[in-house]
Amino acid sequence: MPAKTLLQVSVATTAAAEEAVAELLARVAGEAVATYINEDTKLAVVSAYIDRARDWSAARAGELETGLRELAAVGLALGEGTVSTRPVPKEDWAESWKRHFQPIAIGTRLLIKPSWIKQPRRPGQSVVILDPGLSFGTGNHPTTAFCLETLVNCRVPGQHQACWDVGTGSGILAIAAAKLGYGPVRGFDFDREAVRVARANARRNRVLDRISLTFGDITKTARPRRPQYDIVCANLISNLLIAEHPRLLARLKPTGTLVLAGILAREFDQVAAVFTAAGLRLTADRTEGEWRSGAFAWASAAPSTQSKSKVTQK
């Protein structure tokens, strides 16, 4: 294969399975991935671009196929779930997928957009610039969109509100929180590469000095002497949310909001039962495809009067 050519490895799947497939492909390929989601059909194509074709061995191809079968076996609707490869000129690939990513408005107060879109912000609107393919979390996935909407709904202008982003990925939630005026904002992830990318994204958005982004393991975090955060966003797998719920709740203030995302819809009731048994109540939830997310508050707190915010794509 010519030196000026990349090998594109793609998986055709559903929008609901996009995040899980992206994580699998990135791990197998050893490269960041780009995702195109057709908003009309809710079908997705997840692609990795490999510099040397010989790096895509039969062993890696087999590992990807095995991973896809395992995802299907746990009930994730993959759709086609087919893998394809093709050579792509280096000078073309970076531009070819840009047309698929458009700005995402979270109500009137937050806009997520890639760097090549010159759409001006509205008065009072915070803007997060994030280019797809750097790490996981661009606002396109329904679980990320739910978290962003909850951040917008919970923000009280002029009020001191702290935010903890568990499993920060690309840093999109921590960056959005800082842009909306939350502070202090802390994000951490078990993936060192994700932390590196999150810091780069925060620097690009000029909020790195307002966010603490660190490598960390939720299972080893010490419990604080008192609750610290007004909003906690936890985008973790279900068994980890259940096992570590005391650590999450130890940081949530009595008037705070806990956002749980990244949960398969069939597992949500089990997760919610653990947190309600611990004294929380479900205040909002959303199911999209295979995923369900929820916002919780302490049952002893006054009912929320937050206004609703619609997630729209332009």
N, C-alpha and C positions, 0 to 999 in steps of 0.2 A: 504494500500500500504506500503511495507517495507520502513524503514527509509532511506535505501541506494538507493532508487528509486526516480527519478524525473518524473513529468508528462510533456510530450512534446505536446504542442499545436501548430499545423501547419496550414498554409493557403497556398494552391496551387494557384498560380496566374501567371501573366506575368511579364517579366523583366521591362516593362514600368510602371507597377502599383506597383512594389516592394516597393518603398519608401513610398508611401501613405499607403499601407497595413502594412508595418513595424511600422509606427507611430501609426496606429490604434491598432495593436496587443500589442505594448509596453504599450500604455495607458490603455487598458483594462486589460492586464495581470499584470501590475505593475512590469514588468521585462524587462531587456534589451533583444533584439532579435538577432538571427543569421539568415542570409539569404544565401541560395545557389541559384546561377543563372547558368543554363545550357547555355553556350555561343552558342551552336549549335541550340538549339530549342528556345532560348530566353524565356524559362519558369523558374519560380522561386518558391522556397518553403521558406516561412518565418516562423520561429519557435521561440517560447518562452518556457523556461524550468522552471517549477514551483516546488518549493521544497515540498509543501504539496498538495496532490491531492484535499483535501477538500477546498482549496482556489479557485479552479476552479469551481465556482457555476453555477447553471442554469442561474442565473441573468447575470453573466459575459459572458457566452456562448451566451445568447440572445443579449447582448450589442454588441458583436463582429459581430453577424449575421446582426444586424440592421445597424451597421457601414459599413459593406460590401455592403449592399443594397444601402445605401446613396452614397457611392463612385460610384457604377454602375449607379445610377440615374443622377449623374453630368457628365456622359459620359466617365468615366475611364474604359478602357477595362481590366477587371479582369481575363479573361480566365475562368478557372474552378471555381475559387473563393470558393472552398470547404474547409471546416474545418475538421481536423482529430486530434485525441488525442491517445497517446499511452504511456505506461510506459517505461522509459529508465534508465538503471543502471547508477548511478552517475559517476562511474569510467570510463564509456564508452563514455558518450555524448560529453565531452569536446574535445575528440580526434576524434570522428567520423566524424565531419564536416570539420576538418582541411584540408583534402585532396581536398576540393572543392575550396579553395582560393589560387590563384597563384599570383606571382608578376605582377604588371601592370607597364609597361614602358611608360612614356610620352616623346616621342622622345628619345633623347640620354642624356637628362639633368636631368631627374627626374625618380626615381623608387619608387613605393609604394609597400611594401611587408609586410606580416605578420612576426611575430618574429621567427616562427619556420622554415622559409625558409632561408637557408644559402647562397643564391646567392650573389656573390661579386658584388660590384658596378663597373661600367666602369670608366675610367679616366674622371674627370670633371662632374660626375653624382652625384646628391644629392639623398639621400635615406631617405624616411619616413617610419618608422616602425609603423604599425597600425594593431591591431588585430580586426577582425570582431566581432560584437556582443556587443561591449562596448557602442556604441552610433551610431547615424546615420551619414553615410559618410565614405565609405571605398575606394572610387575610382571606384567601380564597376558600380554604377549608371551613366547613360549617362550624366546627368546634372552635376554631380561632375566631371566627366572626362573632360567635356568641360571647366569647370572653371580651372582645373589643367592645361590643354593645353594652355589656355589663359595666365595664370600666367607664364608659360615657355616662350611663344612667346613674352610677353611684357617685360621680364626681360632684362635689359641692364647691363652686367657685369661692375662693377666699378662705376656705377652711383647710386646716392642716389634716392631711390624710396620707397615711403610709401604705405602701403596696409591696407585697411579696409575690414574686413570679417563680413558681417551682417548675422546673423543666422548661427553661426559657427558650431553647431552640435558637431561632434567628434573632431573638431579643425583641420581637415585634411588640409583645405586651408590655414589657418593661419600658421600651422606648415610647410607646403610646401613652403609658401612665405618666411618664415624665413630661411629655408634651402637653398633657391635659392638666398638669399642675400638681400631681401627686408627689409626695416627698416625705421622708426618704423613700427611694425605690430600690429594692434589692431583687436581683435575679440570679438563679444558679441552675446548673445543669450537670449531669453525670458525664456528659460528653465534652471532653476538653476542646475538640474542634468547634463544637457549637458555641462554647464560651468565647473562643477566639473570634468567630464570625459575629457573634452578638456584640462584642466590643467594637469591632470594625463598623458595624451598622450604627451603633450608638454614637461613635465618633463622627460618622458621616452626617448624622442628624443633629450634631452639636449638643448632645445631652450626656456624653460620657462622664462628665464631671458631676452629674446629678444622679447617676445610677451605679450601684455596686454590683458587678457581674463577676461571679466566681464559680470555680469548679466545686461541686459538692455532692454528697450522697445523703438523701433524705433519711436513710436508715441509720445514719451516724450523727445527725445533727443534735446538738444539745438542746434541751428544753429551756426556754427563757424563764426568768423569775416572774415576769408578768407579760400579758399579751402586748404585741407590738404593732400589729397591722390592722388597718381599717378594711383592707381588701386583700384576700389571698387567692391567687389563681393557680390551680394545680392541674396540669395537663399530664396525667400519669396513667399507667395501666391500672385496671380495676383492682387486681390483687394487691398492688402497692398502695393504692388509696385506702383500701380496707385495713391493711396491716399497719400503716403509718398514720392513721387518722388521729391518734392522740398527739403526735408531733405537729400536725397541721392545726389542730384546734387550739393547741397551747399558745399559738401565735396570733389567734384571731381575737380582736377586741370584742367586748360585750355588745357593741353596736355595729360590728363588722359584717362583711359579706364574704362568703366562701364560694368560689366558682370552681366547679369540677367539670373537666372536659376530657375528651379523648376516650369516652366510655362507649363500648358497644351497647346498642339499645337493649339487647336481651340481658345485659349485665347490670343495667342502671338501677333497677329496683333493689337488687342486693346491696349495691353500694349505698344508695340512699337510705336504706334501712339502718345501716351501721351509723350513719351520721345523725339520723333522726333519733336513734336510741341514745346518742350521746348528748342530745339536747337541742338539736337544730331543727328547723322547719324548711321545707322546700318553698321558695318564693317565686321561682320562675324556672321553666325548663323548655327545651326545644329538641325535637327529633327530626333529623334530616338523614334520609337513607338509613344506613346501618348505625349511625351515631346518635347519641343523646347526651346533652349537656344540661347542667342544672346550677342554679344559684341558691345558696342557703343562708339563713340568718339564725341567730340564737332564738329559740322559741320564746324566751323571756323578753326579747326586745320588742319595741313597738312595731306594728306592721309598717312596711315600706310604702311611701307615697311617691316613689320615683316614677317619672314619666317614661313611657315606652319610646323606643328609638328603633326605627326600621333600618335594616341593612339593605342597601341598594348598590347595584353595580352600574357604572355609567360608561 
